[in-house]
């Protein structure tokens, strides 16, 4: 079972949120529907701008912890390196379900 580390944004260069899950499509749907109480709901952080896949929860949690300690500029560079237009990658999650 894969695990995912993901970054959500409110808009380009906006508020960022980093999370981890074993079911990324379900988790993103919950964020978008404002079903997850707290930070993402309060600040309208719903655009999936980056995600990574890991084989174990330990690897994923380690990466999540590392990214949360990164400087904001490093996070922006990571996002823009793979997603320069800050596209919402939610539609690309359909390939994960197959």
C-alpha positions in Angstrom: 0.0 0.0 0.0 1.5 3.3 -1.0 1.6 6.4 1.2 1.6 10.0 0.1 3.0 13.2 1.2 1.2 16.1 -0.3 1.2 19.9 -0.4 -2.0 21.9 -0.7 -2.1 25.7 -1.4 -4.8 28.3 -1.2 -3.5 29.9 -4.4 -0.2 30.5 -6.3 2.3 31.5 -3.6 -0.5 31.4 -1.0 -0.9 29.5 2.2 0.6 26.0 2.2 -0.3 22.9 4.0 1.7 19.6 4.2 0.0 16.3 5.0 0.4 12.5 4.8 -2.2 9.9 3.9 -2.6 6.4 2.5 -5.6 7.4 0.3 -4.7 10.6 -1.5 -7.9 10.9 -3.6 -10.2 10.4 -0.6 -8.1 12.8 1.5 -8.1 15.6 -1.2 -11.8 15.1 -1.7 -12.3 15.6 2.0 -10.2 18.8 2.0 -12.1 20.2 -1.0 -15.4 19.5 0.6 -14.3 21.2 3.8 -14.8 18.0 5.8 -11.4 18.3 7.5 -11.7 20.6 10.4 -8.9 23.0 11.2 -6.2 24.7 9.2 -7.1 23.8 5.6 -10.8 24.6 6.2 -10.1 27.9 8.0 -7.7 29.2 5.3 -9.4 27.6 2.2 -6.3 25.5 1.3 -7.6 23.1 -1.3 -5.3 23.1 -4.4 -3.2 20.0 -4.6 0.1 21.4 -6.0 2.6 18.6 -5.1 2.6 15.0 -4.0 5.1 12.2 -3.5 4.7 8.5 -3.1 6.4 6.3 -0.5 6.3 2.6 0.2 6.1 2.8 4.0 4.4 5.1 6.5 7.8 5.6 8.2 9.3 7.1 5.0 6.3 9.2 4.3 6.1 10.6 7.9 9.8 11.3 7.9 9.5 13.3 4.6 6.4 15.1 5.9 8.4 16.1 9.0 11.3 17.2 7.0 9.2 19.3 4.6 7.4 21.0 7.5 10.8 22.2 8.8 11.9 23.6 5.4 12.0 27.3 4.7 9.1 28.6 2.7 11.3 29.5 -0.2 12.5 25.9 -0.5 8.9 24.6 -0.5 8.0 27.1 -3.3 11.0 26.0 -5.3 10.0 22.3 -4.9 6.5 23.1 -6.1 7.6 25.2 -9.0 10.2 22.7 -10.1 7.6 20.1 -10.9 4.5 22.3 -11.2 5.5 25.8 -12.4 2.0 26.8 -13.2 0.6 25.8 -9.8 -2.0 23.6 -11.5 -4.4 21.7 -9.2 -3.2 18.1 -9.6 -6.4 16.6 -8.3 -7.4 15.3 -11.8 -4.2 13.4 -12.0 -5.2 11.3 -9.0 -7.4 9.2 -11.2 -4.3 7.3 -12.4 -3.6 6.4 -8.7 -6.9 4.5 -8.4 -6.1 2.1 -11.2 
